[in-house]
Amino acid sequence: MILQERLTSDLRQALKEGDTTRRSVIRLVIAGVKNAEIAKGAPLDDSGIVDVIAKEVKQHRESIAEFSKGNRQDLVNKEEAELAILFGYLPQQMSREEIVETARRLIEQVGARGPGDKGKVMSQLMPQLKGRADGREVSDVVSELLAGS
């Protein structure tokens, strides 16, 4: 089943079960997909839908960080619950060790020698890890590896 159909099916299920959190998260994703389709002028494939979901994940992570700073545990809990639902639609997330391994291989392939080559590495690494790893974590790993070279 493609991701769009899965979202629609899960929305129907959440409506039947009265799961308001799941319902609102799925509606948010579907609205984001529709907006992206309008902007693109064509329907999105699963990869495009994963991009929309990854964008929502990033926004939720930022919200969690801000709510934590503001000492609003109630809102942090709400955002974390929504984040867990979003992760259900993303491919399996890579561990830090897997990211390090993939980054090391790519650094060797492109012959990166130091922090100045980070852009060259990131431009090739991010498409490989798309939807499977947080961009900030990937950036941190690449910076650490290039600083150590």
N, C-alpha and C positions, 0 to 999 in steps of 0.2 A: 504494500500500500504506500502510495507516495505521501509525502509529508502534509500536503494541503488536505488530502482526504482524511488523514489521521487527525489533524487539527479539528476538522469539521465533525468527525465522528466523536472525538473526545469532548467537544463542546456540547453535543447532544446528550452525551452520557452525564456530563457535569450538571446540565440543566435538569435532567431526570432525577439525579441524586440530590439536588439542592446544594451542591458544592460551590458556594459563592466565590471562594478564593480561586479555585481552578477555572471557573467560568470567566471571571474577570481577566485572569492572565491570558487565557486562550483568546478571548475577544480582543485584548490588547495586541496580541501577536497577529491575529487575522487582520486587524485594522492597519497595522504596520506593513503587512504584506500587500494589502490593497493599495496603500499609499506608495509603496515602492513600485508596484506594477503600473500605477498611474504615471509616476515619474519616469519610469523606463519606457512606457508605452507598449509593453508586452507582458504576458504572464511570466511569473518567476518559476524557475525550476527549483528542485530541492536545494541546490547550492545557494540560490538567492534567498530562499526562505531561511536557511541556516544563518545567512548573513544578518537577516532581520532579527532572528532570535539571539544571535551573538551580541547584537547592538543592545537589545533589551537586557541581556545578562550584564553587560558592561554598565548600563545605567543603574541597574539594581545594586551592583557592587559599590558604585559611587555613592548611592543613596545610603547604603548600609554604613559606609565609612563616615558620612556626614551625620547620620542619626546617632552613631556611636559617640562622635565628638560632642553632640548636643545632649548626650545622656538620655536619649529617648529609646529605651529598651523595647517598649511596645511597638514602635515603628520598625526597629531593627528586626524583631521577631516576624512581623508581617512581611517585610522585604525578603527575609531569609526563606520563609515559606513559599513565596512566589518564585524566588530564585530556584528552589528545589524543583518546582514544577517545570520551569524553563529548561533546566538541565535534562529533563526527561525527553526533550525533543532534539537535543544536540547529540552528535556522535560521542562515543566514549572519550572522556577527557584523558589526556596524557599525563603521566606522572612527571615530576621534575626530572627524575633520572632519564626518562625517555626523551624529554626535551633536550637535556644536556647531550645525550648520545647523538640525536639527530643534528643538533647544532654543531657538534664537534666534527661530524662527517662532512657537513656542508662547508665549514671553515677550511677544512683540508682541501676540499674540491676547488673552492674559489681562490685558495692561496692567501687568505686574509692573514695579515701580520700584526695588526694592532687595532686600537680603538677607532682609528680613522677609516677602517674598512667595515665598520658596523653597518652602514647603509647598504653596502653591496651584499652582505650576508643576510640582513633582514629582508631585503627585497626578494630574495630567493627562498628564504625559509618560511616566511608567513604564508605564502600560497600552499606550501606543503602541509602546514599545521592548521590551516583554516578550519575554524569551528571545533578543533580538538584541543586547543590550548589558549590560555589568556595571553593576549598580546603584551601586556605589561610584564608578565612572568618570562615570556620568551625574550623580551628586550633585556631584562635583568640578567638572564642566563648568558646571552650573547655578550653583553658588556663584561661580565665576569670572566668569560673564556678568553675574550680578546685582551683584557687587561693582563691576564696571566701569560699571554703568548710572548 
